[in-house]
């Protein structure tokens, strides 16, 4: 697989645009999911992709959070996300949706 070298700003912009496109859909097909996963996987700075997805999860509604959850389960390792997800679960500022989705990700990794 050929990796794309993108700046952090470009990575954030690509993820934001991708999430906006997917959020506008009624339902994400498996084909679309694989297409966007391949696009995210092709970015060389995987750690920043995961970090950006985690930040987006913190402010996402349930629908967008489900999309992010799928991506994180495919792209991240437990070591990469564990501390942040536990912070979301323990934080009184986190929404119930974010807590639920964080638990799902931890359970599935």
DAQUI-V897266 format. One record per run of one state. SS is the DSSP state (h for helix, s for strand, l for the rest). FROM is the first residue (numbers start at 1). TO is the last residue. If there is no record, write none. Layout:
BEGIN
ss: [SS:SS]
from: [FROM:FROM]
to: [TO:TO]
END
This chain:
BEGIN
ss: [l:s:l:h:l:h:l:s:l:h:l:h:l:h:l:h:l]
from: [1:4:5:8:25:30:42:43:44:46:59:62:76:78:91:96:109]
to: [3:4:7:24:29:41:42:43:45:58:61:75:77:90:95:108:109]
END
